[in-house]
Amino acid sequence: MAIEDEDEFDLDLDLKNQGIAALLAWLVPGVGHLYQGRTSKGIAIFISISLLFITGLQMSGGKVVYCSFKQPDIRWQFIGQFFVGSAAIPAVIQNRVVRGQEATGEARRPLFGGKFSPPDNRERIEWHADYHAYFQMGTLYTLVAGLLNMFAIFDAACGPMAYGGELPLKEKDETEGEEVW
């Protein structure tokens, strides 16, 4: 006889439309969970990721979130920061505007007063001189916030991981003498 699993989880969780939940979780951390009715988890995700991201921005004077994949400033950290969602959208827009202006030879005129815009070499050197290690720490905080939200997006899309415990031990089937799981 096979053993019945007594420790099995009974998850009657309605994840609603998982694609919409993932999109909402990307746009604003925690909102995908609120959409699914997982209020406590949504609020905890929103507060923790938002505070981490805002703290990183404050440390660096709001300079660390920008999109740049052009030499000499390849901003690989932005890939992680992008998962914070709507806070990263202005950086993508700024990158397209500034790089488009550079390609046509126009003067640099970034949008939003230059917030989230990729710096030129002189600006980047000034930022590092002004903020020292706070620039790097701010980058790290915003990067970690994005990576944490990546896991939250996955949780909103796929639901919580259900762990059913250990595999049952082998035992002999009394009728045939064979080992069964």
VEXDRENBA-328350 format. One line per field, with one value per residue: chain; residue number from 0; residue in three letters; x, y, z of N, C-alpha, C, O in turn. Coordinates in Angstrom, 3 decimals. Example, Ala and Ser with C-alpha at 12.3 -4.5 7.8 and 13.67 -1.06 7.14 Angstrom:
c: (A, A);
k: (0, 1);
r: (Ala, Ser);
n.c1: (13.190, 12.850);
n.c2: (-5.690, -2.250);
n.c3: (7.800, 7.080);
ca.c1: (12.300, 13.670);
ca.c2: (-4.500, -1.060);
ca.c3: (7.800, 7.140);
c.c1: (13.200, 12.900);
c.c2: (-3.300, 0.030);
c.c3: (7.800, 7.870);
o.c1: (14.236, 13.409);
o.c2: (-3.319, 1.138);
o.c3: (8.465, 8.039);
This chain:
c: (A, A, A, A, A, A, A, A, A, A, A, A, A, A, A, A, A, A, A, A, A, A, A, A, A, A, A, A, A, A, A, A, A, A, A, A, A, A, A, A, A, A, A, A, A, A, A, A, A, A, A, A, A, A, A, A, A, A, A, A, A, A, A, A, A, A, A, A, A, A, A, A, A, A, A, A, A, A, A, A, A, A, A, A, A, A, A, A, A, A, A, A, A, A, A, A, A, A, A, A, A, A, A, A, A, A, A, A, A, A, A, A, A, A, A, A, A, A, A, A, A, A, A, A, A, A, A, A, A, A, A, A, A, A, A, A, A, A, A, A, A, A, A, A, A, A, A, A, A, A, A, A, A, A, A, A, A, A, A, A, A, A, A, A, A, A, A, A, A, A, A, A, A, A, A, A, A, A, A, A, A);
k: (0, 1, 2, 3, 4, 5, 6, 7, 8, 9, 10, 11, 12, 13, 14, 15, 16, 17, 18, 19, 20, 21, 22, 23, 24, 25, 26, 27, 28, 29, 30, 31, 32, 33, 34, 35, 36, 37, 38, 39, 40, 41, 42, 43, 44, 45, 46, 47, 48, 49, 50, 51, 52, 53, 54, 55, 56, 57, 58, 59, 60, 61, 62, 63, 64, 65, 66, 67, 68, 69, 70, 71, 72, 73, 74, 75, 76, 77, 78, 79, 80, 81, 82, 83, 84, 85, 86, 87, 88, 89, 90, 91, 92, 93, 94, 95, 96, 97, 98, 99, 100, 101, 102, 103, 104, 105, 106, 107, 108, 109, 110, 111, 112, 113, 114, 115, 116, 117, 118, 119, 120, 121, 122, 123, 124, 125, 126, 127, 128, 129, 130, 131, 132, 133, 134, 135, 136, 137, 138, 139, 140, 141, 142, 143, 144, 145, 146, 147, 148, 149, 150, 151, 152, 153, 154, 155, 156, 157, 158, 159, 160, 161, 162, 163, 164, 165, 166, 167, 168, 169, 170, 171, 172, 173, 174, 175, 176, 177, 178, 179, 180);
r: (Met, Ala, Ile, Glu, Asp, Glu, Asp, Glu, Phe, Asp, Leu, Asp, Leu, Asp, Leu, Lys, Asn, Gln, Gly, Ile, Ala, Ala, Leu, Leu, Ala, Trp, Leu, Val, Pro, Gly, Val, Gly, His, Leu, Tyr, Gln, Gly, Arg, Thr, Ser, Lys, Gly, Ile, Ala, Ile, Phe, Ile, Ser, Ile, Ser, Leu, Leu, Phe, Ile, Thr, Gly, Leu, Gln, Met, Ser, Gly, Gly, Lys, Val, Val, Tyr, Cys, Ser, Phe, Lys, Gln, Pro, Asp, Ile, Arg, Trp, Gln, Phe, Ile, Gly, Gln, Phe, Phe, Val, Gly, Ser, Ala, Ala, Ile, Pro, Ala, Val, Ile, Gln, Asn, Arg, Val, Val, Arg, Gly, Gln, Glu, Ala, Thr, Gly, Glu, Ala, Arg, Arg, Pro, Leu, Phe, Gly, Gly, Lys, Phe, Ser, Pro, Pro, Asp, Asn, Arg, Glu, Arg, Ile, Glu, Trp, His, Ala, Asp, Tyr, His, Ala, Tyr, Phe, Gln, Met, Gly, Thr, Leu, Tyr, Thr, Leu, Val, Ala, Gly, Leu, Leu, Asn, Met, Phe, Ala, Ile, Phe, Asp, Ala, Ala, Cys, Gly, Pro, Met, Ala, Tyr, Gly, Gly, Glu, Leu, Pro, Leu, Lys, Glu, Lys, Asp, Glu, Thr, Glu, Gly, Glu, Glu, Val, Trp);
n.c1: (0.824, 0.496, 1.704, -0.357, -0.064, 0.031, 0.854, 0.309, -0.156, -3.024, -3.764, -5.828, -5.658, -6.550, -5.064, -5.834, -5.613, -2.567, -0.659, -1.415, -1.101, 1.695, 2.580, 1.513, 2.934, 5.462, 5.207, 4.494, 5.933, 4.534, 1.845, 0.794, 0.392, -1.532, -3.623, -4.160, -5.266, -3.628, -2.961, -1.343, 1.205, 1.594, 1.657, 3.907, 5.917, 5.760, 6.466, 9.069, 10.661, 10.272, 11.273, 13.951, 14.768, 14.271, 15.960, 18.450, 18.395, 18.360, 20.825, 22.565, 21.934, 19.947, 21.089, 21.874, 20.253, 20.162, 20.088, 22.497, 24.361, 26.677, 30.051, 32.195, 30.758, 29.239, 26.389, 25.705, 24.371, 21.877, 20.258, 19.404, 18.177, 16.082, 14.004, 12.583, 10.563, 8.102, 9.571, 11.898, 11.295, 11.442, 14.236, 14.852, 13.488, 14.839, 17.403, 16.942, 16.191, 18.464, 20.560, 19.604, 19.711, 22.468, 23.278, 22.304, 23.690, 22.714, 22.388, 22.654, 19.650, 18.089, 15.026, 12.647, 14.110, 16.622, 16.725, 17.362, 18.829, 21.431, 24.789, 27.271, 30.839, 32.158, 30.158, 29.727, 32.201, 32.156, 29.923, 30.880, 32.957, 31.546, 29.808, 31.232, 31.692, 29.008, 27.707, 28.265, 27.123, 24.461, 23.897, 24.114, 22.006, 19.715, 19.965, 19.708, 17.082, 15.708, 16.352, 15.157, 12.499, 12.232, 12.029, 9.619, 7.907, 8.005, 6.808, 4.233, 3.432, 3.614, 2.728, 2.834, 5.508, 4.908, 5.797, 5.991, 7.136, 9.253, 10.222, 8.351, 9.454, 10.938, 9.001, 7.974, 5.719, 3.065, 1.579, 2.902, 5.584, 7.336, 9.324, 7.939, 7.223);
n.c2: (-1.187, 2.185, 5.091, 7.642, 11.113, 13.060, 15.587, 17.293, 20.371, 22.399, 24.413, 26.773, 29.088, 31.814, 32.967, 34.736, 36.505, 35.673, 36.861, 39.564, 40.093, 39.795, 41.875, 44.110, 43.801, 44.357, 47.027, 48.527, 47.700, 45.074, 45.548, 43.667, 41.517, 42.608, 42.809, 40.102, 39.542, 39.060, 40.694, 41.388, 40.436, 41.937, 44.585, 44.426, 43.861, 46.169, 48.236, 47.446, 47.193, 49.692, 51.471, 50.655, 51.266, 54.064, 54.946, 54.312, 56.070, 58.542, 58.505, 58.974, 61.373, 61.132, 60.269, 57.703, 55.973, 55.388, 54.782, 53.438, 52.164, 52.575, 53.046, 55.190, 54.400, 51.906, 50.853, 48.388, 47.805, 48.844, 46.937, 45.284, 47.278, 47.941, 46.155, 47.265, 48.637, 50.944, 53.103, 52.954, 53.484, 56.266, 56.498, 54.855, 56.211, 58.666, 57.833, 57.067, 59.550, 61.245, 59.774, 59.736, 62.457, 62.834, 61.244, 62.623, 64.923, 67.058, 69.451, 68.363, 67.898, 66.834, 65.365, 66.070, 67.808, 66.701, 64.564, 61.121, 60.866, 59.774, 60.486, 62.766, 62.394, 64.314, 65.009, 62.507, 62.063, 64.221, 63.485, 61.174, 62.350, 64.126, 62.501, 60.298, 57.263, 56.982, 57.094, 54.620, 52.948, 53.770, 52.892, 50.136, 49.690, 50.383, 48.530, 46.078, 46.416, 46.243, 43.588, 42.161, 42.782, 41.409, 38.764, 39.046, 39.584, 37.145, 35.564, 36.658, 35.928, 33.123, 32.162, 31.148, 29.052, 25.716, 23.524, 20.227, 18.625, 15.839, 13.069, 10.043, 7.176, 4.122, 1.181, -2.175, -3.768, -5.505, -7.415, -8.262, -8.223, -6.337, -3.334, -0.168, 3.285);
n.c3: (0.000, -0.778, 0.845, 2.115, 1.711, 4.410, 5.024, 2.961, 1.292, 1.156, -1.148, -1.974, -3.610, -5.452, -8.174, -10.034, -13.136, -14.174, -15.822, -15.905, -13.197, -12.944, -14.607, -13.235, -10.855, -11.774, -12.655, -10.305, -7.362, -5.490, -6.132, -7.854, -6.152, -4.465, -6.288, -6.575, -4.183, -2.056, 0.322, 2.642, 1.919, -0.416, 0.569, 2.244, 0.356, -1.257, 0.575, 1.486, -0.897, -2.103, -0.132, -0.058, -2.682, -2.802, -0.748, -1.867, -4.066, -2.700, -1.368, -3.430, -4.533, -6.418, -8.777, -9.656, -11.169, -14.321, -17.826, -19.814, -22.361, -23.722, -24.603, -22.725, -20.559, -19.630, -18.323, -16.657, -14.336, -14.589, -15.719, -13.622, -12.070, -13.695, -13.182, -11.123, -12.201, -13.001, -12.076, -13.482, -16.093, -16.968, -17.240, -19.417, -21.439, -21.347, -22.141, -24.812, -25.920, -25.441, -26.650, -29.261, -29.882, -29.754, -31.901, -34.108, -33.938, -32.528, -29.826, -26.448, -24.899, -22.468, -21.226, -18.516, -16.868, -16.841, -15.098, -14.458, -16.755, -18.990, -18.109, -19.450, -19.978, -18.326, -16.456, -15.202, -13.924, -12.139, -10.562, -9.254, -7.827, -6.178, -4.649, -3.775, -2.104, -1.634, -4.050, -5.191, -3.226, -3.356, -5.934, -5.501, -3.632, -5.178, -7.222, -5.839, -4.939, -7.374, -8.115, -6.014, -6.550, -8.895, -8.018, -6.647, -8.767, -10.086, -8.097, -8.109, -10.644, -10.697, -8.284, -4.773, -3.628, -3.045, -0.619, -0.056, 1.894, 2.950, 0.833, 0.948, 2.834, 1.575, 1.522, 2.087, -0.051, 1.119, -0.206, -2.576, -2.024, -3.087, -3.295, -2.722, -3.322);
ca.c1: (0.000, 1.224, 1.413, -1.008, 0.694, -0.798, 1.358, 0.099, -0.760, -4.260, -3.671, -6.954, -5.332, -6.923, -4.042, -6.490, -4.845, -1.181, 0.071, -1.729, -0.472, 3.132, 2.756, 1.278, 4.047, 6.615, 4.943, 4.608, 6.169, 3.490, 0.486, 0.339, -0.097, -2.795, -4.588, -4.498, -5.890, -2.614, -2.764, -0.191, 2.424, 1.709, 2.077, 5.292, 6.784, 5.772, 7.221, 10.492, 11.353, 10.233, 12.214, 15.302, 15.029, 14.317, 17.181, 19.551, 18.341, 18.721, 22.266, 23.336, 21.368, 19.068, 21.892, 22.349, 19.380, 20.169, 20.305, 23.578, 25.096, 27.621, 31.366, 32.900, 29.872, 28.276, 25.681, 25.113, 23.513, 20.515, 19.484, 18.736, 17.317, 14.918, 12.930, 11.782, 9.367, 7.761, 10.621, 12.984, 10.826, 12.036, 15.639, 14.850, 13.068, 15.945, 18.480, 16.558, 16.211, 19.829, 21.350, 19.095, 20.263, 23.900, 23.436, 22.018, 24.579, 22.032, 22.832, 21.955, 18.536, 17.298, 13.701, 12.455, 15.173, 17.841, 16.633, 17.482, 19.493, 22.816, 25.696, 28.449, 32.026, 32.420, 29.145, 29.961, 33.360, 31.680, 29.053, 31.722, 33.700, 30.619, 29.122, 32.214, 31.174, 27.542, 27.259, 28.309, 26.138, 23.147, 23.753, 23.871, 20.656, 18.700, 20.119, 19.106, 15.627, 15.237, 16.453, 14.107, 11.217, 12.205, 11.469, 8.215, 7.191, 7.900, 5.816, 2.910, 3.105, 3.543, 2.153, 3.805, 6.055, 4.370, 6.751, 5.195, 7.866, 10.182, 9.657, 8.103, 10.470, 10.571, 8.495, 7.628, 4.311, 2.787, 0.956, 3.782, 6.939, 8.148, 9.461, 7.163, 7.442);
ca.c2: (0.000, 3.447, 5.977, 8.899, 12.246, 13.812, 16.955, 18.003, 21.681, 22.628, 25.808, 27.231, 30.476, 32.262, 33.899, 35.550, 36.485, 35.734, 37.811, 40.910, 40.207, 40.009, 43.234, 45.049, 43.664, 45.055, 48.467, 49.031, 46.533, 44.681, 45.750, 42.386, 40.716, 43.220, 42.390, 38.709, 39.425, 38.752, 42.066, 41.531, 40.252, 43.076, 45.764, 44.197, 44.008, 47.586, 49.041, 47.098, 47.512, 51.144, 52.111, 50.335, 52.029, 55.495, 55.163, 54.333, 57.333, 59.645, 58.452, 59.404, 62.589, 60.784, 60.158, 56.356, 55.220, 55.875, 53.730, 53.767, 50.988, 53.120, 53.269, 54.445, 54.217, 50.816, 50.792, 47.048, 47.780, 49.230, 45.728, 44.932, 48.383, 47.940, 45.345, 48.062, 48.921, 52.281, 54.048, 52.834, 53.899, 57.542, 56.309, 54.311, 57.315, 59.625, 57.262, 57.163, 60.964, 61.760, 59.084, 60.207, 63.793, 62.691, 60.649, 63.630, 66.066, 68.128, 69.697, 67.505, 68.515, 65.755, 65.682, 66.019, 68.543, 65.899, 63.427, 59.784, 60.965, 59.314, 61.637, 62.777, 62.028, 65.326, 64.855, 61.252, 62.295, 65.108, 62.713, 60.330, 63.227, 64.718, 61.533, 59.298, 55.899, 57.000, 56.815, 53.164, 52.356, 54.043, 51.961, 48.809, 49.655, 50.361, 47.252, 45.041, 46.626, 45.678, 42.134, 41.669, 42.875, 40.333, 37.608, 39.343, 39.413, 35.698, 35.074, 37.079, 35.195, 31.666, 31.810, 30.737, 27.710, 24.785, 22.487, 19.154, 17.817, 14.851, 11.925, 8.939, 6.138, 2.883, 0.126, -3.380, -4.018, -6.756, -8.410, -8.780, -8.230, -5.380, -2.027, 0.913, 4.612);
ca.c3: (0.000, -0.813, 1.974, 1.758, 2.228, 5.348, 5.134, 1.701, 1.438, 0.426, -1.578, -2.783, -3.847, -6.783, -8.643, -11.066, -14.378, -13.718, -16.659, -15.406, -11.877, -13.146, -15.141, -12.138, -9.909, -12.352, -12.680, -8.933, -6.516, -4.544, -6.627, -8.402, -5.026, -4.040, -7.303, -6.316, -2.865, -1.045, 0.790, 3.550, 1.144, -1.315, 1.341, 2.681, -0.818, -1.642, 1.546, 1.541, -2.147, -2.301, 0.791, -0.499, -3.904, -2.471, 0.025, -2.832, -4.812, -1.812, -1.103, -4.599, -5.091, -7.530, -9.994, -9.973, -12.064, -15.701, -18.816, -20.742, -22.824, -24.675, -24.008, -21.696, -19.391, -19.800, -17.033, -16.539, -13.146, -14.947, -16.024, -12.369, -11.655, -14.577, -12.609, -10.190, -12.979, -13.493, -11.706, -14.455, -17.421, -17.398, -17.632, -20.781, -22.316, -21.402, -22.939, -26.230, -26.322, -25.434, -27.681, -30.545, -30.097, -30.032, -33.232, -35.134, -33.730, -31.792, -28.456, -25.475, -24.187, -21.871, -20.670, -17.064, -16.182, -16.809, -14.171, -15.042, -18.053, -18.936, -18.040, -20.315, -19.189, -17.307, -15.400, -14.476, -13.047, -11.066, -9.666, -8.409, -6.911, -5.210, -3.785, -3.330, -1.943, -1.627, -5.408, -5.349, -2.312, -3.936, -7.052, -4.937, -3.058, -6.238, -7.921, -4.991, -4.974, -8.630, -8.082, -5.119, -7.239, -9.879, -7.317, -6.366, -10.038, -10.276, -7.147, -8.574, -11.865, -10.508, -6.991, -3.765, -3.782, -2.055, -0.275, 0.539, 2.863, 2.441, 0.131, 1.887, 2.828, 0.905, 2.391, 1.348, -0.327, 1.799, -1.081, -3.606, -1.537, -3.802, -2.675, -3.345, -2.744);
c.c1: (0.864, 0.789, 0.719, -0.249, -0.211, -0.399, 1.116, -0.624, -2.038, -4.274, -4.834, -6.788, -5.685, -5.921, -4.565, -5.700, -3.375, -0.339, -0.158, -1.077, 1.030, 3.402, 2.556, 2.413, 5.305, 6.394, 5.137, 4.792, 5.032, 2.077, -0.066, -0.219, -1.409, -3.913, -5.054, -5.157, -4.909, -2.105, -1.519, 1.120, 2.648, 2.204, 3.528, 6.272, 6.886, 6.652, 8.710, 11.224, 11.371, 11.221, 13.665, 15.683, 15.178, 15.569, 18.395, 19.575, 18.791, 20.216, 23.069, 22.802, 20.478, 19.800, 22.144, 21.468, 19.366, 20.561, 21.398, 24.326, 26.089, 28.952, 31.560, 32.031, 28.823, 27.651, 24.960, 24.172, 22.075, 19.654, 18.743, 17.778, 16.031, 13.739, 12.139, 10.527, 9.217, 8.806, 11.779, 12.575, 11.395, 13.493, 15.742, 14.486, 14.211, 17.092, 18.175, 16.640, 17.641, 20.667, 20.878, 19.633, 21.751, 24.133, 23.213, 22.887, 23.922, 22.666, 22.015, 20.887, 17.672, 15.970, 13.756, 13.547, 16.460, 17.811, 16.649, 18.155, 20.925, 23.772, 26.728, 29.657, 32.297, 31.441, 29.402, 31.128, 32.968, 30.812, 29.880, 32.510, 32.780, 30.091, 30.019, 31.586, 29.647, 26.973, 27.220, 27.288, 24.717, 22.864, 23.416, 22.458, 19.589, 18.765, 19.469, 17.584, 15.037, 15.276, 15.426, 12.741, 11.113, 11.627, 9.993, 7.365, 6.978, 6.842, 4.406, 2.479, 2.853, 2.926, 3.221, 4.281, 5.493, 5.374, 5.997, 5.933, 8.775, 9.452, 9.395, 9.194, 9.978, 9.998, 8.044, 6.118, 4.004, 2.230, 1.948, 5.231, 7.869, 8.237, 8.652, 7.493, 6.183);
c.c2: (1.245, 4.317, 7.225, 10.035, 13.114, 15.284, 17.783, 19.318, 21.753, 24.107, 26.128, 28.720, 30.828, 33.324, 34.830, 35.446, 36.710, 36.692, 39.240, 41.123, 40.473, 41.416, 44.282, 45.011, 44.338, 46.567, 49.104, 47.815, 46.301, 44.790, 44.471, 41.481, 41.286, 42.830, 40.960, 38.502, 39.052, 40.081, 42.228, 41.423, 41.438, 44.321, 45.620, 44.376, 45.471, 48.409, 48.720, 47.491, 49.020, 51.862, 51.854, 51.161, 53.517, 55.829, 55.221, 55.606, 58.509, 59.681, 59.103, 60.685, 62.340, 60.529, 58.722, 55.554, 55.914, 54.719, 54.182, 52.486, 51.392, 53.360, 54.753, 54.123, 53.147, 50.554, 49.455, 46.962, 48.121, 48.014, 45.263, 46.012, 48.423, 47.174, 46.079, 48.555, 50.353, 53.325, 54.014, 53.310, 55.253, 57.408, 55.763, 55.414, 58.319, 59.105, 57.382, 58.615, 61.470, 61.097, 59.476, 61.588, 63.724, 62.158, 61.678, 64.873, 67.235, 68.317, 68.800, 68.305, 67.408, 66.272, 65.700, 66.754, 67.740, 64.732, 62.123, 59.793, 60.449, 60.516, 61.603, 62.507, 63.011, 65.181, 63.610, 61.401, 63.194, 64.353, 61.846, 61.172, 63.787, 63.699, 60.418, 57.904, 55.863, 56.734, 55.300, 52.467, 52.584, 53.128, 50.572, 48.696, 49.568, 49.069, 46.129, 45.187, 46.027, 44.163, 41.515, 41.727, 41.821, 39.063, 37.812, 39.192, 37.930, 35.111, 35.461, 36.277, 33.706, 31.239, 31.364, 29.312, 26.829, 23.677, 21.414, 18.275, 16.814, 13.766, 10.817, 7.877, 4.919, 1.919, -1.037, -3.465, -5.411, -7.827, -9.024, -8.828, -7.280, -4.075, -1.007, 2.226, 5.110);
c.c3: (0.000, 0.363, 1.451, 2.427, 3.095, 5.416, 3.882, 1.959, 0.617, 0.058, -2.501, -3.037, -5.278, -7.217, -9.720, -12.368, -14.021, -14.551, -16.201, -14.044, -12.008, -13.670, -14.045, -11.118, -10.444, -12.301, -11.314, -8.031, -5.524, -5.077, -7.262, -7.318, -4.479, -5.003, -7.059, -4.961, -1.768, -0.479, 1.657, 2.796, 0.210, -0.613, 1.786, 1.524, -1.216, -0.714, 1.476, 0.265, -2.387, -1.390, 0.386, -1.727, -3.598, -1.659, -0.891, -3.648, -3.954, -1.530, -2.216, -5.216, -6.301, -8.835, -10.462, -10.923, -13.417, -16.614, -19.774, -21.090, -23.906, -23.953, -23.746, -20.479, -19.686, -18.437, -16.904, -15.341, -13.483, -15.287, -14.772, -11.908, -12.472, -13.990, -11.531, -10.892, -13.389, -13.125, -12.702, -15.850, -17.846, -17.837, -19.049, -21.773, -22.473, -22.270, -24.428, -26.727, -26.460, -26.526, -29.084, -30.887, -30.420, -31.442, -34.340, -34.977, -33.026, -30.423, -27.525, -24.748, -23.588, -21.322, -19.145, -16.291, -16.037, -15.850, -14.960, -16.415, -17.949, -18.949, -19.157, -19.403, -18.056, -16.141, -14.554, -13.508, -11.878, -10.067, -8.727, -7.407, -5.824, -4.199, -3.265, -3.261, -1.931, -3.021, -5.630, -4.446, -2.827, -5.117, -6.540, -4.368, -4.144, -7.045, -7.134, -4.963, -6.251, -8.638, -7.142, -5.793, -8.339, -9.246, -6.982, -7.628, -10.304, -9.349, -7.572, -9.792, -11.604, -9.187, -6.015, -4.017, -2.672, -1.842, 0.475, 1.507, 2.175, 1.663, 1.141, 1.743, 2.066, 1.927, 1.521, 1.166, 0.193, 0.857, -2.054, -3.152, -2.273, -3.026, -3.436, -2.656, -2.123);
o.c1: (1.860, -0.359, 1.153, 0.160, -1.096, -1.199, 1.669, -1.576, -2.107, -4.730, -4.810, -7.670, -5.178, -5.922, -3.807, -5.165, -2.988, 0.608, 0.779, -0.561, 1.580, 4.344, 3.335, 2.810, 6.122, 7.307, 5.853, 3.893, 4.622, 1.174, -1.271, -1.192, -2.294, -5.032, -6.215, -5.564, -5.327, -0.990, -0.719, 2.035, 3.780, 3.067, 4.296, 7.334, 7.981, 7.487, 9.532, 12.309, 12.384, 11.929, 14.506, 16.791, 16.110, 16.174, 19.268, 20.641, 19.523, 20.811, 24.116, 23.193, 20.277, 19.186, 22.599, 21.915, 18.652, 21.276, 21.248, 24.858, 26.316, 28.964, 31.078, 32.536, 27.662, 28.319, 23.737, 23.266, 21.155, 18.433, 17.574, 16.692, 15.002, 12.588, 11.121, 9.531, 10.090, 8.915, 12.565, 13.439, 11.804, 13.935, 16.628, 15.109, 14.513, 17.679, 19.044, 17.109, 17.995, 21.399, 21.691, 19.972, 22.240, 25.081, 23.856, 22.822, 24.518, 23.388, 20.844, 21.193, 16.626, 15.822, 14.787, 13.876, 17.300, 18.777, 16.021, 18.053, 21.578, 23.577, 27.017, 29.502, 32.630, 31.843, 29.303, 31.055, 33.397, 30.942, 29.604, 32.709, 33.193, 29.948, 29.600, 31.017, 29.054, 25.870, 26.259, 26.656, 23.871, 21.744, 22.534, 21.782, 18.660, 17.737, 18.751, 16.870, 13.990, 14.342, 14.879, 11.922, 10.011, 10.827, 9.206, 6.228, 5.889, 6.063, 3.476, 1.296, 1.976, 2.631, 4.385, 3.547, 5.597, 5.752, 5.425, 5.395, 9.039, 8.246, 10.152, 9.777, 8.775, 10.464, 7.767, 5.347, 4.612, 2.398, 1.847, 6.052, 9.086, 7.368, 8.676, 7.990, 6.158);
o.c2: (1.320, 4.267, 7.807, 9.920, 13.809, 16.132, 18.876, 19.377, 21.221, 24.949, 25.783, 29.516, 30.212, 34.440, 35.634, 34.379, 37.806, 37.281, 40.033, 42.205, 41.286, 42.075, 45.229, 46.045, 44.835, 47.309, 50.096, 46.979, 47.215, 44.170, 44.227, 40.761, 40.532, 42.550, 40.637, 37.386, 38.754, 40.520, 43.132, 42.219, 41.897, 45.033, 46.579, 44.975, 45.964, 49.190, 49.635, 48.069, 49.563, 52.767, 52.747, 51.692, 54.159, 56.883, 56.072, 56.168, 59.378, 60.756, 59.706, 61.040, 63.237, 60.571, 58.540, 54.530, 56.895, 53.802, 55.190, 51.809, 50.662, 53.827, 55.542, 53.623, 53.458, 50.088, 49.396, 46.130, 47.740, 48.071, 44.888, 45.713, 48.892, 47.509, 45.566, 48.860, 50.920, 54.343, 54.959, 53.518, 55.388, 58.139, 56.165, 55.534, 58.764, 59.860, 57.755, 58.865, 62.058, 61.776, 59.538, 61.863, 64.474, 62.571, 61.614, 65.781, 68.308, 67.451, 68.518, 69.279, 67.076, 67.451, 65.383, 66.362, 68.065, 63.972, 62.028, 58.816, 60.659, 61.454, 60.552, 62.404, 62.598, 65.226, 63.658, 60.914, 62.960, 64.551, 61.793, 60.754, 63.910, 64.016, 59.659, 57.424, 54.816, 56.204, 54.770, 51.497, 51.694, 52.647, 49.904, 47.694, 48.767, 48.568, 45.309, 44.184, 45.381, 43.519, 40.453, 40.824, 41.388, 38.367, 36.867, 38.723, 37.513, 34.253, 34.671, 35.978, 33.104, 30.058, 31.218, 28.480, 27.167, 22.976, 21.675, 17.246, 16.917, 13.569, 10.671, 7.706, 4.701, 1.857, -0.862, -3.261, -6.389, -9.020, -10.217, -9.431, -7.386, -3.745, -0.983, 2.243, 6.214);
o.c3: (0.720, 0.803, 0.457, 3.582, 2.596, 5.812, 3.755, 2.737, -0.491, 0.832, -3.682, -2.718, -6.216, -6.697, -10.262, -12.668, -13.616, -14.031, -16.116, -13.763, -11.265, -13.229, -13.938, -10.581, -9.669, -11.938, -11.177, -7.942, -4.809, -4.515, -7.209, -7.542, -4.077, -4.572, -7.309, -4.636, -0.650, -0.760, 1.415, 3.006, 0.061, -1.127, 1.716, 1.693, -1.485, -1.170, 1.413, 0.337, -2.829, -1.834, 0.481, -1.802, -4.082, -1.860, -0.721, -3.900, -4.427, -1.459, -1.977, -6.328, -7.120, -9.901, -11.592, -11.438, -13.626, -16.210, -20.464, -20.210, -24.871, -22.814, -24.559, -19.474, -19.956, -17.514, -17.029, -15.331, -12.759, -15.150, -14.853, -11.412, -11.985, -14.270, -11.066, -10.236, -14.046, -13.808, -12.758, -16.703, -19.000, -18.723, -19.803, -22.828, -23.580, -23.045, -25.216, -27.838, -27.482, -27.247, -30.005, -32.038, -31.265, -32.110, -35.388, -35.806, -32.933, -29.931, -27.779, -24.059, -24.146, -21.001, -18.552, -15.171, -15.198, -15.784, -16.015, -17.157, -16.926, -19.722, -19.729, -18.186, -16.945, -14.978, -13.328, -12.380, -10.749, -8.859, -7.529, -6.267, -4.671, -3.018, -2.391, -4.242, -2.193, -3.149, -6.188, -4.865, -2.743, -5.290, -7.080, -4.604, -4.039, -7.500, -7.707, -4.964, -6.212, -9.114, -7.441, -5.624, -8.676, -9.871, -7.028, -7.560, -10.702, -9.764, -7.410, -9.955, -12.224, -8.998, -6.386, -4.550, -1.493, -2.780, 1.534, 1.916, 0.977, 1.807, 2.100, 0.673, 1.923, 3.065, 0.335, 2.104, -0.243, 1.109, -2.339, -3.843, -2.116, -2.220, -4.666, -1.530, -1.579);
